[in-house]
């Protein structure tokens, strides 16, 4: 048994209360801390004691689906969860199926978006089909006779994957068309190009023109032309001949002198010069015979390269020819004056034919390979021309926008479908959750039998609980005494309260909940305002519990109901004071004070007595502001009991009427203009009113008794 409580300092003046007994009765108005005491006991002792708390009909809940009540604390606590799950299930189901009352639910939005997507997709495919048919009809050479929407869609994929632009210029279209019409070329063998090392020609020429010739004798010639003329004339004359030019005889001495002058070395040098000039002329002749590359041996795709290469060939031939002409001219100059040495010449050597040879060889190989792959190339040309036409068709149907719209619809369709699936999964989970909750419900048939037995004592107000068969346990319909079924929502608060109260008493003896721990039983305001027909039943059961409490049980009854308080405590003071405790809760300055009531004289008598007791306590606490409310209730009760109207009651004191008439204030109106009146002034005015209504003795009886207390 617990004997002490630690109470919160923000609610109570004294945070520790000692002296609790086996049977504890606590009276206090609403807001004085009764529920706080209940919660404190539960929080502090639930680990060491079997704490049972009754706070109204928390063990009864309505099951609107079954038109029944869920009986038992566990079932009643589960029922709101089941109700919520049922509500959630109903809400989801209303979103997941066709529902005329909700034409814009999730299911309908999904269906509408699916329809919109299909219509858009069909419109695009119809355009594809029409375009494919038109292309096959007008460009069969590019599409083939079996071209259809599947081929058209494949071409779209090719366009989308292409890294280059598929749109063709007129020139490109013409080239591809020519390629399609291109016949195979019979390619000749490779063309050769001269491999001439012209740098050695320059070197040889410089060697020749810088060679010095020694004259064996000195002969005088007036000019170089004369010298060359004489040298040439030696080839036509012998000794004794008459000169063909001057008709003079040529003496042997003169002939010998000329032969010495023009020695054998000179002749050899002259021969070398002539040979060099002749060789250069031969090379020049060879150059003139070099042919440009024949474009007809190449496919059109290489014609531009061949044209560039031919230009390079002609340019190189020109440079070579100029170079050789320069060398020939230089040698001719030396030849004209054999004995005059020339300086070395310089010249920028033209490139060799090697680069042209390599370029030509590469183009030749590619051209040959191109010819070998001509069939493939033609097919590629057809594809490019066809893709160009497909692209034109797509532009005409605003394909990009149509596909963009379709993708947007697909995204929204998927979002709604995903949301629908999530909700379906949630619905499955909720149904499982409902099954799990139902599986947690408890059979309350024994308690129901005891409740029905007690309810029969209500006579005409009686009703019975009838078990509803099904998976969910503890569900009971309500039957009237004539056997008719009542709608569960017609149960009054009082009827629910008595069923819950009776179940609570029955559950105290539930063997499945028995523990070795001492039991604390708490009734926190068990009587409510709707218990007019059942209050005697509750009072009698509580009196029975008080009288038959076992040694392992401790009882706490907390109430604000003065009638309930007085009736349950009938004979409370007669015996066994050691096991009983009475506490009154009073609120002052925002905190509650616990007042132990140790004798019957200190205890409350009636609700009217309680008002005088409260007035006396407020007077003692010097709280004139708070005294007005119980005074108003006292005058209200007095006037009703004695059939005196307020206008008569307060006829001699207008100020008193303003202060005390309940018709001038809310019954709970604690704020009033006292105009500086003290507690003595107020009580004096109360006494005067009773005196003016010939009830001075009535006032003295209650006020003096209250003050004696």
C-alpha positions in Angstrom: 0.0 0.0 0.0 1.3 3.4 -0.9 1.3 6.1 1.9 2.9 9.1 0.2 2.7 11.1 -3.0 5.2 13.4 -4.6 3.0 16.1 -6.4 4.1 18.7 -9.0 5.0 22.0 -7.5 3.3 24.0 -10.2 -0.1 22.6 -9.2 0.0 22.1 -5.4 1.2 24.1 -2.5 2.6 21.0 -0.7 4.5 18.8 -3.1 4.7 15.9 -0.6 1.6 14.4 1.0 2.0 11.6 3.6 -0.7 9.6 5.4 -2.6 7.9 2.6 -4.7 4.9 3.7 -6.4 1.9 2.2 -9.6 3.8 1.4 -9.1 7.3 0.2 -11.9 9.7 -0.8 -10.8 13.0 -2.4 -13.3 15.9 -3.1 -12.5 18.9 -5.2 -14.0 21.0 -7.9 -12.8 20.7 -11.5 -9.4 22.2 -11.9 -8.2 21.5 -8.4 -5.9 18.7 -9.4 -7.8 15.4 -9.1 -6.6 14.1 -12.5 -3.1 15.2 -11.6 -3.2 13.0 -8.5 -4.5 10.1 -10.6 -1.7 10.6 -13.2 0.9 10.9 -10.4 -0.2 7.6 -8.9 -0.1 5.9 -12.3 3.3 7.3 -13.2 4.9 6.7 -9.8 3.7 3.1 -9.0 2.8 1.4 -12.3 6.0 -0.7 -12.1 5.4 -1.9 -8.5 1.6 -2.0 -8.4 -1.3 -3.2 -10.4 -2.8 0.2 -11.1 -6.4 0.2 -12.4 -8.0 3.6 -13.3 -11.6 4.3 -14.2 -12.1 7.7 -15.9 -15.4 7.3 -17.6 -16.3 5.2 -20.7 -12.8 4.6 -22.0 -13.6 0.8 -22.0 -16.6 1.3 -24.3 -16.3 2.5 -27.9 -18.8 2.6 -30.8 -18.3 0.4 -33.8 -20.5 2.0 -36.4 -19.6 -0.6 -39.0 -21.2 -3.4 -36.9 -23.7 -1.1 -35.1 -22.2 -2.4 -31.9 -20.0 -1.4 -29.0 -16.4 -2.5 -28.4 -16.4 -3.8 -24.8 -13.3 -3.8 -22.7 -10.5 -1.4 -22.3 -8.3 -3.1 -24.8 -11.1 -3.5 -27.3 -12.3 0.1 -26.7 -8.8 1.4 -27.2 -8.4 -0.7 -30.3 -11.8 0.3 -31.8 -10.8 3.9 -32.6 -7.7 2.5 -34.4 -10.0 0.1 -36.3 -12.4 3.0 -37.0 -9.5 5.1 -38.3 -8.2 2.2 -40.4 -11.7 1.7 -41.8 -11.9 5.4 -42.6 -8.5 5.3 -44.3 -9.5 2.1 -46.2 -12.8 3.8 -47.3 -10.9 6.9 -48.3 -8.4 4.9 -50.4 -11.0 2.7 -51.9 -12.9 5.8 -53.0 -9.7 6.9 -54.8 -8.9 3.5 -56.4 -12.1 2.5 -58.1 -14.6 4.2 -60.4 -16.7 6.4 -58.3 -19.6 8.4 -59.6 -19.7 10.6 -56.5 -16.0 11.4 -57.0 -15.5 11.8 -60.8 -12.1 13.4 -60.3 -10.6 10.7 -58.0 -7.1 9.2 -58.5 -8.5 6.3 -60.5 -10.4 8.6 -62.8 -7.4 10.8 -63.3 -5.2 7.8 -64.1 -7.8 6.6 -66.7 -8.1 10.1 -68.2 -4.3 10.5 -68.5 -4.0 7.0 -69.9 -6.7 7.8 -72.5 -5.0 11.2 -73.3 -1.7 9.4 -73.7 -3.1 6.7 -76.0 -4.9 9.4 -78.2 -1.6 11.3 -78.5 0.3 8.1 -79.3 -2.3 7.1 -81.9 -2.1 10.5 -83.5 1.6 10.3 -83.8 1.5 6.7 -85.2 -1.2 7.7 -87.7 1.2 10.4 -89.0 4.0 7.9 -89.1 1.8 5.5 -91.1 0.7 8.2 -93.5 4.3 9.4 -94.1 5.6 5.9 -94.5 3.0 5.2 -97.2 3.7 8.4 -99.0 7.5 7.8 -99.0 7.0 4.2 -100.3 4.7 5.5 -103.1 6.9 8.4 -104.2 10.4 7.1 -103.5 10.2 3.4 -103.9 13.8 3.3 -105.1 14.9 4.6 -101.7 12.4 2.7 -99.5 11.7 -0.6 -101.2 8.2 -2.0 -101.7 7.8 -3.3 -98.2 8.5 0.0 -96.4 6.0 0.6 -93.5 5.5 2.3 -90.1 8.0 0.0 -88.5 10.7 1.0 -91.0 9.7 4.6 -90.6 10.1 4.4 -86.8 13.5 2.7 -87.3 14.6 5.6 -89.5 13.5 8.0 -86.7 15.7 6.1 -84.3 18.6 6.3 -86.7 18.0 10.1 -87.1 18.0 10.5 -83.3 21.2 8.5 -82.9 23.0 10.2 -85.7 25.9 12.5 -84.6 25.8 14.4 -87.8 23.0 16.4 -89.4 20.7 14.3 -91.6 19.4 17.3 -93.5 21.0 17.4 -97.0 21.8 20.3 -99.2 20.9 20.2 -102.9 24.5 19.5 -103.7 24.6 16.6 -101.3 21.4 15.2 -102.6 22.7 15.4 -106.1 26.0 13.7 -105.1 24.2 10.9 -103.4 21.8 10.4 -106.3 24.9 10.3 -108.7 26.4 7.7 -106.4 23.3 5.6 -106.6 23.5 5.8 -110.4 27.2 5.2 -110.4 28.5 2.3 -112.5 31.5 0.3 -111.5 34.8 1.7 -112.9 37.4 -0.7 -114.3 40.5 0.8 -112.7 43.9 0.6 -114.6 47.2 -0.1 -113.0 48.9 2.6 -110.9 50.3 5.6 -112.7 54.1 6.2 -112.1 55.9 9.4 -111.4 59.6 10.2 -112.1 62.0 9.8 -109.2 64.5 12.6 -110.2 67.2 13.8 -107.8 67.5 17.3 -109.2 69.8 18.5 -106.5 72.7 16.6 -108.1 72.0 18.5 -111.4 72.7 21.8 -109.5 75.8 20.3 -108.0 77.1 19.0 -111.3 76.4 22.3 -113.1 78.3 24.2 -110.4 81.2 21.9 -110.8 81.3 22.5 -114.5 80.9 26.2 -114.6 83.6 26.7 -111.9 86.2 24.5 -113.7 89.3 26.4 -114.8 91.0 25.7 -118.3 94.8 26.4 -118.8 95.8 27.9 -122.2 98.9 26.1 -123.7 99.9 29.1 -125.8 98.8 32.6 -125.9 96.8 33.6 -129.0 95.0 36.9 -129.3 91.4 36.9 -130.3 89.5 40.1 -130.6 86.3 38.6 -129.1 85.0 35.5 -127.5 82.8 35.0 -130.6 86.0 35.1 -132.7 87.7 32.5 -130.5 84.7 30.2 -130.6 84.5 30.7 -134.4 88.1 29.6 -134.8 87.6 26.7 -132.5 84.7 25.6 -134.5 86.6 26.1 -137.8 89.3 23.5 -136.7 86.8 20.8 -137.1 86.6 21.6 -140.8 90.3 22.3 -141.9 93.5 20.3 -142.3 97.1 21.6 -142.9 97.5 23.0 -146.4 93.8 23.8 -146.8 92.6 27.1 -147.9 90.6 28.8 -145.1 86.9 28.6 -146.0 86.3 32.0 -144.6 89.3 34.1 -145.7 90.6 32.0 -148.7 94.1 32.2 -147.3 96.2 29.0 -147.1 96.5 27.5 -143.6 100.1 26.9 -142.7 101.2 23.9 -140.7 102.6 26.2 -138.0 99.3 28.1 -137.7 97.4 24.9 -137.4 99.7 23.5 -134.7 99.3 26.7 -132.8 95.5 26.5 -132.9 95.5 22.9 -131.9 97.8 23.7 -128.9 95.5 26.5 -127.9 92.5 24.3 -128.1 94.1 21.3 -126.3 92.5 17.8 -125.6 91.4 18.9 -122.0 89.5 21.7 -123.5 87.9 19.3 -125.9 87.0 17.0 -123.0 85.6 19.9 -121.0 83.6 21.0 -124.0 82.3 17.5 -124.5 81.3 17.3 -120.8 79.4 20.6 -121.2 77.6 19.3 -124.2 76.7 16.0 -122.5 75.4 17.9 -119.5 73.2 20.2 -121.6 72.0 17.2 -123.6 71.1 15.3 -120.4 69.2 18.2 -119.0 67.3 18.5 -122.2 66.4 14.8 -122.0 65.1 15.2 -118.5 63.2 18.2 -119.6 61.7 16.2 -122.3 60.8 13.4 -119.8 59.1 16.0 -117.7 57.0 17.2 -120.6 55.8 13.6 -121.1 54.4 13.3 -117.5 50.7 13.0 -117.6 48.2 14.3 -115.2 45.9 11.7 -113.4 42.9 10.6 -115.4 39.8 11.5 -113.3 37.7 9.0 -115.2 39.6 6.3 -113.4 38.2 7.6 -110.1 34.8 7.7 -108.5 33.2 11.2 -108.3 33.8 11.3 -104.6 37.6 11.6 -105.3 37.4 13.9 -108.2 38.0 17.0 -106.2 41.1 15.4 -104.6 42.4 14.3 -108.0 41.8 17.9 -109.4 43.9 19.3 -106.5 46.6 16.6 -107.1 46.7 17.3 -110.8 47.2 21.0 -110.1 50.1 20.1 -107.9 51.6 17.9 -110.6 51.4 20.6 -113.3 52.9 23.1 -110.9 55.8 20.8 -110.0 56.4 20.1 -113.7 56.5 23.8 -114.3 59.0 24.3 -111.4 61.2 21.4 -112.6 61.2 22.8 -116.2 62.1 26.3 -115.1 64.9 24.8 -113.0 66.3 22.7 -115.9 66.0 25.7 -118.2 68.0 27.7 -115.7 70.7 25.0 -115.6 70.8 24.7 -119.4 71.1 28.4 -119.8 73.9 28.6 -117.3 75.8 25.7 -119.0 75.3 27.3 -122.4 76.8 30.5 -121.1 79.9 28.7 -119.9 80.1 26.9 -123.2 80.2 30.2 -125.0 83.3 31.2 -123.1 85.2 28.0 -122.1 88.1 29.7 -120.6 86.2 32.1 -118.4 85.4 30.5 -115.0 81.9 31.3 -113.5 80.8 31.6 -110.0 78.6 29.0 -108.3 74.9 29.5 -108.9 72.1 28.9 -106.3 68.5 27.9 -106.8 65.6 26.9 -104.5 65.2 23.2 -105.3 61.6 22.2 -106.1 60.0 19.4 -104.0 60.3 15.9 -105.3 57.5 13.9 -106.8 57.5 11.7 -103.6 54.7 13.6 -101.9 52.5 13.4 -105.1 53.4 9.8 -105.4 52.2 9.1 -101.8 49.0 11.1 -102.1 48.2 9.5 -105.4 48.9 6.0 -104.0 46.6 6.6 -101.0 43.7 7.9 -103.2 44.3 5.1 -105.6 43.9 2.5 -102.8 40.9 4.2 -101.4 39.3 4.5 -104.8 39.8 0.9 -105.5 38.4 -0.1 -102.1 35.5 2.3 -102.8 34.8 0.4 -106.0 34.9 -2.9 -104.1 32.4 -1.4 -101.6 30.3 0.4 -104.2 27.2 -1.7 -103.4 27.4 -0.7 -99.7 28.1 2.9 -100.6 25.0 3.0 -102.8 23.0 1.6 -99.9 24.4 4.2 -97.6 23.5 6.9 -100.1 19.9 5.6 -100.3 19.7 5.6 -96.5 20.9 9.2 -96.3 18.5 10.3 -99.0 15.7 8.4 -97.2 16.6 9.8 -93.8 16.6 13.3 -95.3 13.0 12.7 -96.6 11.9 11.2 -93.2 13.3 14.3 -91.5 11.3 16.5 -93.8 8.2 14.5 -92.9 8.9 14.9 -89.2 9.3 18.6 -89.6 6.0 18.8 -91.4 4.2 17.0 -88.6 5.9 19.1 -85.8 7.4 15.8 -84.5 9.5 17.4 -81.8 6.6 19.1 -80.1 4.3 16.1 -80.5 6.9 13.7 -79.0 7.6 16.3 -76.2 3.9 16.3 -75.4 3.8 12.5 -75.5 6.8 12.3 -73.1 5.1 14.8 -70.7 1.9 12.7 -70.8 4.0 9.6 -70.2 5.7 11.2 -67.2 2.4 12.3 -65.7 0.8 9.0 -66.6 3.6 7.1 -64.8 3.4 9.5 -61.8 -0.3 8.8 -61.4 0.2 5.1 -62.0 2.9 5.1 -59.3 0.7 7.0 -57.0 -2.1 4.6 -57.7 0.1 1.6 -57.0 1.4 3.2 -53.8 -2.2 3.7 -52.7 -3.0 0.1 -53.6 0.0 -1.1 -51.6 -1.2 1.2 -48.7 -4.6 -0.3 -49.0 -3.1 -3.8 -48.7 -1.1 -2.6 -45.7 -4.2 -1.0 -44.1 -6.2 -4.2 -44.6 -3.4 -6.2 -43.0 -3.2 -3.6 -40.2 -7.0 -4.0 -39.7 -6.6 -7.8 -39.5 -3.8 -7.3 -37.0 -5.9 -5.0 -34.9 -8.8 -7.4 -35.0 -6.5 -10.2 -33.9 -5.6 -8.2 -30.8 -9.3 -7.9 -29.7 -10.2 -9.8 -26.5 -13.1 -12.0 -25.6 -15.2 -10.2 -23.0 -18.0 -12.7 -22.7 -17.6 -13.3 -18.9 -17.5 -9.5 -18.2 -20.6 -9.1 -20.5 -22.5 -11.7 -18.6 -21.8 -9.9 -15.3 -22.7 -6.5 -16.9 -26.0 -7.9 -18.2 -26.9 -9.3 -14.8 -26.3 -5.9 -13.2 -28.1 -4.0 -16.0 -31.3 -6.0 -15.4 -31.7 -4.2 -12.1 -32.4 -1.0 -14.0 -35.9 -2.1 -14.8 -37.5 -0.2 -17.6 -34.2 1.5 -18.3 -32.5 -1.8 -18.7 -30.8 -3.0 -21.9 -28.6 -6.1 -22.7 -25.4 -6.7 -24.5 -25.5 -9.4 -27.3 -22.3 -10.7 -28.8 -21.7 -10.1 -32.5 -20.1 -13.2 -34.1 -17.1 -12.6 -36.3 -13.3 -12.2 -36.3 -13.4 -9.1 -34.2 -13.9 -10.1 -30.6 -15.6 -8.1 -27.9 -18.3 -6.6 -30.2 -21.8 -6.3 -28.7 -25.1 -5.0 -30.1 -27.5 -3.3 -27.7 -30.9 -5.0 -27.2 -33.8 -3.2 -25.4 -35.9 -5.2 -22.8 -38.4 -5.9 -25.6 -35.7 -7.5 -27.7 -35.4 -4.8 -30.3 -32.0 -3.7 -31.4 -30.9 -0.2 -30.6 -28.6 1.9 -32.8 -25.3 2.2 -31.0 -25.3 6.0 -31.5 -28.5 6.3 -29.4 -26.6 5.2 -26.3 -26.5 8.1 -23.8 -23.3 9.2 -22.1 -24.7 7.8 -18.9 -25.5 4.4 -20.5 -22.0 4.2 -21.9 -20.6 5.2 -18.5 -22.5 2.5 -16.6 -21.5 -0.2 -19.0 -17.9 0.9 -18.8 -18.1 1.1 -15.0 -19.5 -2.4 -14.7 -16.9 -3.8 -17.1 -14.2 -2.1 -15.0 -15.5 -3.8 -11.8 -15.6 -7.2 -13.6 -12.1 -6.7 -15.0 -10.7 -6.2 -11.5 -11.3 -10.0 -11.1 -10.0 -10.9 -14.5 -7.7 -13.9 -13.8 -5.6 -13.2 -17.0 -4.7 -9.8 -15.6 -3.9 -10.9 -12.0 -0.4 -10.1 -10.8 1.5 -10.6 -7.6 1.7 -6.8 -7.2 -0.7 -5.0 -4.8 -3.7 -3.5 -6.6 -4.5 0.2 -6.6 -8.0 1.0 -7.8 -8.8 4.6 -8.8 -12.1 6.1 -9.7 -11.5 9.6 -11.2 -14.9 11.3 -11.3 -16.9 8.1 -12.0 -20.3 9.9 -11.9 -21.2 12.2 -14.8 -24.1 14.5 -15.4 -26.0 11.9 -17.5 -26.2 9.2 -14.8 -29.7 10.1 -13.4 -31.1 6.6 -14.0 -28.0 4.7 -13.1 -26.3 6.6 -10.3 -27.8 4.5 -7.6 -26.3 1.4 -9.2 -22.9 3.0 -9.4 -23.2 4.2 -5.8 -24.2 0.8 -4.5 -21.4 -1.1 -6.3 -18.8 1.4 -5.0 -20.2 1.1 -1.4 -19.9 -2.7 -1.8 -16.3 -2.3 -3.1 -15.4 0.0 -0.1 -16.8 -2.5 2.4 -15.2 -5.6 0.8 -11.8 -4.3 -0.2 -9.2 -7.0 0.2 -5.9 -6.5 2.1 -3.9 -6.3 -1.2 -6.2 -3.6 -2.6 -6.0 0.2 -2.1 -8.9 2.5 -3.2 -8.9 6.1 -4.4 -12.2 7.8 -5.2 -12.0 11.3 -6.6 -15.1 13.4 -7.4 -16.4 16.9 -7.8 -20.0 15.8 -7.5 -21.3 16.8 -4.1 -24.4 14.5 -4.4 -22.3 11.5 -5.4 -19.8 12.4 -2.6 -22.5 12.5 0.1 -24.3 9.3 -1.0 -21.3 7.1 -1.5 -20.0 8.1 1.9 -23.1 7.1 3.8 -22.0 5.7 7.1 -18.4 6.6 6.2 -17.7 8.0 9.7 -19.3 5.2 11.6 -16.4 2.8 11.9 -12.8 1.8 10.8 -11.5 5.3 10.7 -7.9 4.0 10.6 -8.4 2.6 7.1 -10.2 5.7 5.7 -8.9 9.1 4.6 -11.0 12.1 3.4 -9.2 14.9 1.6 -10.7 18.2 0.2 -8.9 20.2 -2.5 -9.1 23.9 -2.5 -7.5 26.2 -5.1 -5.9 29.5 -4.0 -3.5 31.7 -5.9 -3.4 29.2 -8.8 -2.4 26.2 -6.7 -4.3 23.5 -4.9 -4.2 23.0 -1.1 -4.9 19.5 0.3 -7.2 19.7 3.4 -7.6 16.5 5.4 -11.2 16.1 6.8 -10.8 14.2 10.1 -14.3 14.3 11.6 -17.8 14.1 10.4 -18.4 17.7 11.6 -15.8 18.9 9.2 -17.3 17.1 6.3 -19.7 18.3 3.7 -23.4 17.8 4.3 -25.3 18.8 1.1 -24.4 20.9 -1.9 -26.0 23.8 -0.2 -23.9 23.2 2.9 -20.9 22.9 0.6 -21.6 26.4 -0.8 -21.6 27.9 2.8 -18.5 25.9 3.6 -16.7 27.2 0.5 -17.8 30.8 1.4 -16.5 30.3 4.9 -13.1 29.0 3.6 -12.8 31.9 1.1 -13.6 34.4 3.9 -10.9 32.8 6.1 -8.5 33.1 3.2 -9.4 36.8 2.7 -10.5 36.4 -0.9 -13.4 38.9 -1.3 -13.2 38.7 -5.1 -13.9 34.9 -5.1 -16.6 35.1 -2.5 -19.2 36.5 -4.9 -19.6 33.2 -6.9 -20.7 30.9 -4.0 -22.9 33.8 -2.7 -24.7 34.0 -6.0 -25.3 30.3 -5.9 -26.6 30.5 -2.3 -29.1 33.2 -3.2 -30.1 31.3 -6.3 -30.8 28.2 -4.3 -32.6 30.1 -1.5 -34.8 32.0 -3.9 -35.8 28.9 -5.8 -36.5 26.9 -2.7 -38.6 29.7 -1.1 -40.2 30.8 -4.4 -38.9 34.3 -4.1 -38.1 36.2 -7.3 -34.7 38.1 -7.5 -36.6 41.4 -7.9 -38.2 40.8 -4.5 -35.0 39.3 -2.9 -32.9 42.4 -3.7 -35.6 45.0 -3.7 -34.1 47.0 -0.9 -30.5 47.0 -2.2 -29.7 47.8 -5.9 -26.0 47.4 -5.3 -26.6 43.9 -3.9 -28.7 43.0 -6.9 -25.8 44.0 -9.2 -23.3 42.0 -7.1 -25.3 38.9 -6.3 -28.1 38.4 -8.8 -27.2 35.4 -11.0 -29.3 36.9 -13.8 -26.9 39.9 -13.9 -23.8 37.7 -14.2 -22.6 34.4 -15.5 -22.7 31.9 -12.7 -18.9 31.5 -13.0 -18.3 35.2 -13.3 -15.5 35.8 -10.8 -14.8 39.4 -11.7 -16.9 42.2 -10.3 -16.4 45.8 -9.2 -16.4 45.6 -5.4 -15.7 49.3 -5.1 -13.2 48.6 -2.4 -15.4 46.3 -0.3 -13.8 44.1 2.2 -14.9 40.5 3.1 -16.7 41.9 6.1 -18.6 44.5 4.0 -19.7 41.6 1.7 -20.9 39.4 4.5 -22.6 42.3 6.1 -24.5 42.9 2.9 -25.5 39.2 2.7 -26.8 39.3 6.2 -28.8 42.4 5.4 -30.5 40.8 2.4 -31.5 37.7 4.5 -32.8 40.0 7.2 -34.9 42.1 4.7 -36.5 38.8 3.6 -37.3 37.7 7.1 -34.6 35.0 7.0 -32.0 36.3 9.5 -32.2 33.1 11.4 -31.5 31.1 8.2 -28.3 33.2 7.7 -27.2 32.9 11.2 -27.7 29.1 11.2 -25.5 28.5 8.1 -23.0 31.3 8.6 -22.4 30.7 12.3 -22.2 27.0 11.8 -19.8 27.5 9.0 -17.6 29.7 11.1 -17.7 27.3 14.0 -16.4 24.7 11.6 
